[in-house]
Amino acid sequence: MIAQTVGLPEIIIVIIYLMLIGYLGWLGYRRTRTATDYLVAGRKVHPFVMAMSYGATFISTSAIVGFGGVAGLFGMSLLWLTFLNIFVGIFIAFVFLGGPTRKMGHHLDAHTFPELLGRRYQSKFVQIFSGVIIFLFIPLYAAAVLIGGCEFIAAQFGIEYIVALLVFSVLIAAYVVVGGLKGVMYTDALQGTIMFVGMIILLIWTYITVGGVVGGHQSLTDLAGLVPGKLKAMGHQGWTSTPKFGWGSHGYDLWWIVISTIAMGVGIGVLAQPQLIVRFMTVKSRKELNRAMLIGGVFILIMTGVAFTVGSLSNVFFAQKGQPFTGRVIKTIDADKNQCVLQLMKKNDGGQWVDIKDKKVPVVLDSDKPYTGESVPIGAKDVPIAQGRSISIVYAKGNAGQIIPTYITSAMPKWFSLLFLLVLLAAAMSTLSSQFHAVGTSIGRDVYEQVTGRHGRSIGITRIGILIGIIMAVSISAYARESTMIARATAIFFGLCASAFLPAFVGGLFFKRITKAGAIASMIVGFGATAFWLLFVKAQEASAIGLVQKFAGGKSSILADSPNWPVVDPILIALPLSILTVIIVSLMTKPSSKEHLADCFRK
């Protein structure tokens, strides 16, 4: 079945790829002899490996498939996220945070992000609380990555989604559980290289397909009239324009979704990602970090920039070369550009044209032969049947997560579909392996050791924690496959980490006056404010959870009657509160001892 669907050569290439991954995992196992090797790769990782591991961990199917599809829906305004990913996630992270994190981690002999926080503030609570948050919520993010990868794998190989999910999860578990962080980083470097090459080819081929850089972007601009009505009502002004900005009207909702949730939620939240921060503690000097920064910046630019650009330009491809839709014109959008709305139609058993219920599609009419030559009687006159092509979301059947896979299978040659499969496998496996490693170390090193006092004996518990994290993520993936899950889960986790961890993390690196009480209060306030906003205010999440309906008379948000608030991301509320809390409480409480601070900040 699989050989008939995909082809034997494709299967052989995938098997060779998986064998390479297996070999690198085994190599990590052979070179893992101590807890330091397992948890922070021995602190002697090559800068290229570190940079590619950081980038490959950062970029997943969530960015390529999830947010790439969102770009196909919302447009190139998502490139603000690419800017923040590079400026914040690479430049600020490597230049300002990487060195102090590496140095303090070495001085305090910290092996995990929660352990770094716990030892900086001399607090078991900080380490355990951080570990619990990571253990409970990374599986949500991991589930989003699993969904993005397994949907494409299932379609490409013609197998059931559940089968793809189980096999994929077992493969990842094999090299993460055995090889530790060394195995993870070795495989990340290979996977990152595959991702980089695949995305470069995708960008070049796309521009050739849509008529070049200038022609493609001009064509995308000219499609502004085809923006669906619901998106126009939210402030969508076309795929090359930023949504309308303002406050107090639903006509500004899209700006707040794109900027607050997508750009800021993910772009700022990257600074507090546990699985990324630990990478800074794997190199032996600042020199390696500086060398890794340029590699990481170029990698992130290509990964996110290409995904968002191609997602947006996919609209041009489908509008020019997609399968034509048949129906009758019911509205003219722009006569000069042949843009209109079709009421889609089909022939019944008697050969007569009939409307397809609730199927009205914005299209670009075929300028050479816009009509089929047939007509249908409407009222007192005959109406000609027309043909036209539409935008990406129509071909993806309303599912933004299917825009990139649909574009790949429609626009790219067959051989690239295989390469893109490897790109998605690499993107998913590199991110998931790091996520599951973080889950395991959080429950083993940060919770088990701190609660039991049995230090240095947690590798077995860590491996069990990895398996539990995988089971949790697989369970979520099996039951939560709705179309916006990928992007939403990513934004939720990134925003939660920023609000709960970032003030205590950054404050602890640079300010001696930040106290244990301030850090604890900040983490609790950041986590609590985020949870409250998601449960009761952010409409999409609150309505899905369902708790808000009991307190707001069936409404989707307690602020449903106040425009824009229900789409504002919790990071805009929770992070400022967390920052104020750490400052105020620290000023009111006693700082750590001078001896401890000297140990933390010694040169």
C-alpha positions in Angstrom: 0.0 0.0 0.0 2.7 2.5 1.0 5.0 1.5 -1.8 2.2 2.0 -4.3 1.2 5.4 -2.9 4.7 6.9 -2.5 7.1 4.8 -4.5 10.0 2.5 -3.5 12.8 5.1 -4.1 11.0 7.6 -1.8 10.7 4.9 0.9 14.4 4.0 0.6 15.4 7.6 1.0 13.3 8.1 4.1 14.7 4.9 5.6 18.2 6.1 4.9 17.3 9.4 6.6 16.0 7.6 9.7 19.0 5.3 9.8 21.2 8.5 9.9 19.1 9.8 12.8 19.4 6.5 14.6 23.2 6.5 14.1 23.5 10.0 15.5 21.3 9.1 18.5 23.6 6.1 19.1 26.7 8.3 18.8 25.2 10.6 21.4 24.6 7.5 23.6 28.2 6.4 23.2 29.5 9.8 24.2 27.1 10.2 27.1 28.9 9.1 30.3 27.8 11.6 33.0 24.8 13.6 34.0 26.5 16.7 32.5 26.8 14.8 29.2 23.1 13.8 29.2 21.7 17.1 30.4 24.0 19.8 28.8 26.0 17.8 26.2 29.2 18.0 28.3 29.4 21.8 27.8 31.7 21.4 24.8 29.4 21.6 21.8 30.8 23.0 18.5 29.2 26.4 17.7 27.8 25.1 14.3 26.1 22.3 16.1 24.9 24.6 18.8 23.5 27.2 16.3 21.8 24.6 14.2 20.4 22.8 17.2 19.1 26.2 18.6 17.5 27.0 15.2 16.1 23.6 14.5 14.6 23.4 18.0 13.1 26.9 17.6 11.7 26.2 14.1 9.2 23.3 13.8 6.2 22.3 11.7 4.4 24.9 13.8 6.4 27.7 12.0 6.5 26.0 8.5 3.0 24.5 8.3 1.1 26.3 11.0 2.3 29.9 10.7 3.1 29.5 7.0 -0.6 28.6 6.5 -1.6 31.6 8.7 0.5 33.8 6.4 -1.5 32.4 3.4 -4.6 33.6 5.2 -3.4 36.9 6.8 -0.6 37.9 4.5 3.0 39.2 4.8 2.3 41.1 8.0 3.5 37.9 9.6 7.0 38.9 8.6 7.0 41.1 11.7 7.4 37.8 13.5 10.4 37.0 11.4 11.9 40.4 12.4 11.3 39.7 16.1 12.6 36.1 15.8 15.9 37.4 14.5 16.1 40.6 16.6 14.9 39.2 19.8 15.3 35.4 19.5 18.8 35.6 18.0 20.4 39.0 18.4 19.2 39.9 21.9 19.3 36.2 23.1 22.8 35.6 21.9 24.4 39.0 22.5 22.8 39.9 25.8 21.5 36.7 27.4 23.6 33.9 26.0 26.9 34.9 27.7 25.6 35.6 31.2 23.4 32.5 31.0 26.4 30.3 30.0 28.6 31.9 32.7 26.1 31.7 35.5 25.1 28.2 34.5 28.8 27.1 34.7 29.4 28.9 38.0 26.3 27.4 39.7 26.8 24.0 38.0 23.2 24.3 36.6 22.1 21.6 34.1 18.6 22.7 33.4 16.7 26.0 33.1 14.7 25.5 36.3 17.9 24.5 38.1 19.6 27.7 36.9 16.7 29.8 38.4 16.5 27.7 41.5 20.2 28.1 42.3 20.3 31.8 41.4 17.6 32.4 44.0 18.5 29.6 46.4 15.0 28.3 46.2 13.7 24.8 45.8 10.2 26.2 45.2 11.4 28.2 42.1 13.1 25.1 40.6 10.1 22.8 41.4 7.5 25.3 40.2 9.4 25.9 37.0 9.8 22.2 36.4 6.1 21.5 37.0 5.1 24.2 34.5 7.4 22.8 31.9 6.4 19.2 32.5 2.7 20.0 32.2 2.6 22.5 29.3 5.4 21.5 26.9 3.3 18.5 25.8 0.7 21.0 24.6 3.3 22.7 22.4 4.7 19.3 21.4 1.2 18.1 20.4 1.0 21.0 18.0 4.2 20.0 16.4 3.2 16.4 16.2 -0.1 17.3 14.5 1.7 19.4 11.9 4.1 16.6 11.0 1.8 13.6 11.2 -0.9 15.2 9.1 1.6 15.5 6.2 3.2 12.1 6.8 -0.2 10.4 6.8 -1.2 12.1 3.5 2.1 11.5 1.8 2.3 7.8 2.7 -1.4 7.0 2.5 -1.6 5.7 6.1 -4.0 6.5 9.0 -3.1 9.6 11.0 -3.0 7.5 14.2 -0.5 5.1 12.7 1.7 8.0 11.6 1.4 9.5 15.1 2.4 6.3 16.9 5.3 5.4 14.6 6.7 8.9 14.6 6.5 9.2 18.4 8.3 5.9 18.9 11.2 7.0 16.5 11.7 10.2 18.5 11.5 8.5 21.8 14.2 6.0 20.8 17.0 8.6 20.3 15.9 11.1 23.0 15.6 8.6 25.8 18.9 6.9 24.9 21.2 9.7 23.7 20.3 12.6 26.0 21.1 16.1 24.8 24.2 15.0 22.9 22.0 12.7 20.7 19.4 15.5 20.4 21.9 18.1 19.3 23.8 15.9 16.8 20.5 15.0 15.1 19.4 18.6 15.2 22.4 19.7 13.2 21.6 17.2 10.4 17.9 18.1 10.5 18.6 21.8 10.5 20.8 21.4 7.4 18.1 19.5 5.6 15.5 22.2 6.5 17.7 25.0 5.3 18.3 23.4 1.9 14.7 22.5 1.4 13.4 26.0 2.2 15.9 27.7 -0.1 14.7 25.5 -3.0 11.1 26.2 -2.0 11.6 30.0 -2.1 13.4 30.0 -5.5 10.9 27.7 -7.1 8.0 29.7 -5.8 9.3 33.0 -7.2 9.8 31.3 -10.6 6.3 29.9 -10.5 4.6 33.2 -9.7 6.5 35.4 -12.1 9.5 36.6 -10.2 10.0 38.7 -7.1 8.5 42.0 -8.5 5.8 40.3 -10.6 4.8 37.9 -7.8 4.4 40.6 -5.2 2.6 42.9 -7.5 0.2 40.0 -8.4 -0.4 39.4 -4.7 -1.1 43.1 -4.1 -3.6 43.0 -7.0 -5.6 40.2 -5.3 -6.7 42.4 -2.4 -10.2 42.5 -3.6 -10.5 38.7 -3.1 -10.0 38.9 0.7 -13.0 37.0 2.3 -15.7 39.2 3.8 -15.1 38.0 7.4 -11.5 38.9 7.2 -12.2 42.3 5.7 -14.6 43.0 8.6 -11.7 42.2 11.0 -9.4 44.7 9.2 -7.7 42.6 6.5 -6.5 45.0 3.7 -4.8 42.6 1.4 -1.9 40.2 1.6 0.8 42.8 1.2 -0.7 45.3 3.7 -0.7 45.4 7.5 -4.2 45.1 9.0 -6.0 48.2 10.1 -4.7 49.5 13.4 -7.0 51.0 16.0 -8.9 50.3 19.2 -12.6 50.0 20.1 -14.0 48.3 16.9 -14.0 44.7 15.6 -12.6 46.2 12.4 -9.2 46.2 14.3 -9.3 42.7 15.6 -6.9 41.2 13.0 -4.2 43.7 13.9 -4.3 42.6 17.5 -4.3 39.0 16.5 -1.3 39.4 14.2 0.7 41.7 16.3 -0.1 40.8 19.9 -0.6 37.0 19.6 1.5 36.0 16.7 4.4 38.6 16.5 4.8 39.6 20.2 3.5 36.4 21.8 5.9 34.2 20.0 8.6 36.8 19.2 9.1 37.8 22.8 8.3 34.4 24.3 11.3 32.8 22.6 13.6 34.4 25.2 12.1 32.3 28.0 12.0 28.9 26.2 13.6 26.3 28.5 14.6 24.0 25.6 16.4 26.9 24.0 18.0 28.5 27.0 19.7 25.3 28.0 21.6 25.5 24.6 23.6 28.5 25.9 25.0 26.2 28.7 26.3 23.7 26.2 29.3 25.8 24.8 32.5 26.3 26.7 33.1 30.1 26.0 31.6 33.3 24.7 33.6 33.0 21.5 31.5 29.9 20.5 28.3 31.9 21.1 29.4 34.8 18.9 30.3 32.3 16.1 26.9 30.6 16.5 24.9 33.8 16.4 25.4 34.6 12.7 24.6 31.0 11.7 21.5 31.1 13.8 20.4 34.4 12.4 20.7 33.3 8.8 18.9 30.0 9.7 15.9 31.7 11.3 15.7 34.3 8.5 15.4 31.5 5.9 13.1 29.3 7.9 10.5 31.8 8.9 11.0 34.3 6.1 10.5 31.7 3.5 7.5 30.0 5.2 5.7 33.3 5.6 6.6 34.6 2.1 5.6 31.3 0.4 2.4 31.0 2.4 1.4 34.5 1.2 2.5 34.0 -2.4 0.6 30.7 -2.6 -2.5 32.9 -3.2 -0.9 34.0 -6.4 -0.3 30.5 -7.6 -3.8 29.3 -6.9 -5.3 32.5 -8.4 -3.3 31.9 -11.6 -2.9 28.2 -11.9 -5.3 26.5 -9.5 -8.1 24.1 -10.5 -10.9 26.4 -11.9 -14.2 26.7 -10.1 -17.5 26.7 -12.1 -20.5 28.8 -11.2 -22.3 32.0 -12.0 -21.2 35.5 -11.2 -23.2 37.0 -8.4 -21.0 40.0 -7.6 -18.3 42.0 -9.4 -15.3 43.0 -7.2 -13.0 44.6 -9.8 -14.0 44.4 -13.5 -10.5 45.6 -14.6 -8.9 42.7 -12.8 -11.6 40.1 -13.6 -12.3 39.7 -9.9 -15.8 38.6 -8.9 -17.7 36.2 -6.6 -19.0 33.0 -8.0 -22.0 31.0 -6.8 -20.5 27.6 -7.3 -22.7 25.2 -9.3 -22.8 21.5 -10.4 -24.8 19.5 -12.8 -27.5 17.2 -11.3 -28.5 13.8 -12.5 -30.7 15.4 -15.2 -27.8 17.4 -16.6 -29.1 20.7 -15.2 -26.9 23.3 -13.5 -27.8 23.7 -9.8 -26.3 25.8 -7.0 -24.0 24.2 -4.4 -25.5 25.2 -1.1 -23.5 27.9 0.8 -20.7 27.9 -1.7 -19.8 31.4 -2.7 -16.2 31.9 -3.7 -14.1 35.0 -4.6 -12.4 34.2 -7.9 -10.3 35.7 -10.7 -12.1 34.9 -13.9 -10.1 33.2 -16.7 -9.5 36.2 -19.0 -9.1 33.9 -22.0 -12.2 31.9 -21.6 -14.2 33.1 -18.6 -17.4 31.3 -19.6 -18.0 27.7 -20.5 -20.5 28.5 -23.3 -23.3 27.1 -21.2 -26.0 29.1 -19.3 -28.6 28.6 -16.7 -32.1 30.3 -16.5 -32.3 32.7 -13.6 -35.5 34.6 -13.4 -36.4 35.9 -16.8 -33.0 35.6 -18.4 -30.2 33.1 -19.0 -27.1 33.6 -16.9 -23.8 32.3 -18.4 -21.7 29.8 -16.5 -18.3 31.1 -15.6 -14.9 29.7 -14.5 -12.4 31.2 -12.2 -9.6 30.5 -9.8 -9.5 31.5 -6.1 -7.2 32.0 -3.1 -5.3 29.5 -1.0 -7.8 29.1 1.8 -10.5 28.0 -0.6 -8.3 25.2 -2.1 -7.3 24.2 1.5 -11.1 23.8 2.2 -11.0 26.5 5.0 -8.2 24.9 6.9 -5.2 27.2 7.2 -3.0 24.3 8.3 -3.5 22.7 4.9 -2.4 25.7 2.8 1.3 24.8 2.7 0.8 21.0 2.2 -1.8 21.8 -0.5 0.5 24.3 -2.2 3.4 21.8 -2.1 1.4 19.0 -3.7 -0.1 21.3 -6.3 2.7 23.6 -7.3 6.0 21.7 -6.7 7.4 18.7 -8.6 7.0 15.3 -7.1 10.6 15.0 -6.1 10.3 18.1 -4.0 7.3 16.6 -2.1 9.7 14.0 -0.9 12.3 16.6 0.1 9.6 18.7 1.8 8.6 15.5 3.7 12.1 15.3 5.0 12.1 19.0 5.8 8.9 18.5 7.9 10.3 15.3 9.5 13.5 17.2 10.4 11.5 20.2 11.7 9.2 18.1 13.8 11.8 15.7 15.1 14.3 18.4 16.0 11.8 20.4 18.0 10.1 17.4 19.6 13.3 15.8 20.7 14.3 19.0 22.5 10.8 19.4 24.0 10.7 15.9 25.3 14.2 16.2 26.7 13.1 19.3 28.6 10.0 17.5 29.8 12.1 14.6 31.2 14.8 16.7 32.8 12.1 18.9 34.4 10.5 16.0 36.2 13.7 14.1 36.9 16.3 16.8 37.8 14.0 19.6 38.9 11.2 17.9 40.6 12.2 14.4 41.7 15.7 15.3 42.9 14.4 18.4 44.8 11.5 16.6 46.4 13.4 13.4 47.4 16.8 14.9 48.0 18.4 12.0 46.0 20.7 14.1 43.8 22.6 12.6 40.9 20.3 9.6 40.6 17.6 11.0 38.3 18.6 9.8 34.8 16.2 6.9 35.1 13.4 9.2 36.3 14.3 11.6 33.5 13.9 8.9 30.9 10.6 7.9 32.4 9.5 11.5 32.3 10.3 11.7 28.6 8.1 8.7 28.0 5.3 10.3 30.0 5.7 13.6 28.1 5.5 11.7 24.8 2.3 9.9 25.9 0.7 13.2 27.0 1.6 14.8 23.7 0.4 11.9 21.6 -2.9 11.8 23.5 -3.5 15.5 22.9 -2.5 15.1 19.2 -5.0 12.3 18.8 -8.0 14.2 20.1 -7.2 17.9 19.3 -6.6 18.1 15.5 -8.7 21.1 14.7 -7.2 23.5 12.1 -6.0 26.3 14.4 -4.5 24.1 17.0 -0.9 24.4 15.7 -0.5 28.1 15.8 -2.7 28.6 18.9 -0.8 26.0 21.1 2.5 27.5 20.0 1.5 31.1 21.0 0.0 29.9 24.3 3.2 28.1 25.4 5.5 30.9 24.3 3.4 33.6 26.0 3.1 31.5 29.2 6.9 31.0 29.4 7.5 34.8 28.8 5.1 35.8 31.5 6.1 33.2 34.1 9.8 33.0 33.6 11.2 36.0 31.7 11.3 38.7 34.5 12.9 36.3 37.0 15.3 35.0 34.4 16.5 38.3 33.0 16.4 40.0 36.4 18.5 37.2 37.9 21.1 37.5 35.2 21.7 41.2 35.5 20.4 42.6 38.8 21.7 41.6 42.2 18.8 43.3 43.9 16.2 40.8 42.5 15.3 38.6 45.5 13.9 35.1 45.9 10.6 36.5 47.1 10.4 38.8 44.0 11.1 35.9 41.7 8.6 33.6 43.3 5.9 36.3 43.3 6.6 37.3 39.7 6.4 33.7 38.5 3.1 33.1 40.3 1.6 36.4 39.0 2.7 35.8 35.5 1.4 32.2 35.4 -1.9 33.2 37.2 -2.6 36.2 34.9 -2.0 34.1 31.8 -4.2 31.3 33.0 -7.0 33.8 34.0 -6.8 35.5 30.6 -7.0 32.2 28.7 -9.8 30.9 30.8 -12.0 33.9 30.9 -11.0 36.7 28.4 -9.3 35.4 25.2 -12.4 34.3 23.3 -11.0 31.5 21.2 -9.3 29.7 24.0 -11.9 30.5 26.7 -14.8 29.3 24.6 -13.0 26.1 23.7 -12.3 25.4 27.4 -15.9 26.3 28.2 -15.5 27.5 31.8 -16.3 31.1 30.9 -19.8 30.3 29.7 -20.8 29.5 33.3 -19.8 32.9 34.5 -20.7 35.1 31.5 -24.1 33.9 30.6 -23.0 31.8 27.7 -20.7 34.4 26.2 -17.3 33.4 24.7 -15.5 36.0 26.9 -16.3 38.0 30.0 -15.3 41.0 27.8 -17.3 39.9 24.8 -19.1 43.2 24.7 -15.8 45.2 24.6 -14.3 45.2 21.1 -10.6 44.0 20.7 -10.1 42.8 24.3 -11.2 39.2 23.5 -8.5 38.9 20.9 -5.6 40.5 22.8 -2.9 38.0 23.8 -2.4 37.4 27.5 1.3 38.4 27.2 0.3 42.0 26.9 -1.3 41.9 30.3 0.6 39.1 32.2 4.1 40.1 31.3 3.9 43.7 32.5 2.2 42.5 35.7 5.0 40.0 36.2 7.7 42.7 35.6 6.1 45.1 38.1 5.7 42.3 40.6 9.4 41.3 40.5 10.5 44.9 40.9 8.1 45.9 43.7 8.5 42.7 45.8 12.3 42.7 45.4 12.5 46.3 46.6 10.4 45.3 49.7 12.4 42.2 50.6 15.9 41.2 51.7 18.4 40.5 48.9 20.5 37.3 48.8 23.8 37.2 50.7 26.8 38.9 49.3 28.7 35.6 49.3 26.1 34.0 47.1 25.8 36.9 44.8 29.5 37.0 44.4 29.4 33.3 43.4 26.7 34.0 40.9 28.3 37.0 39.2 32.0 36.2 39.5 34.0 36.7 36.3 
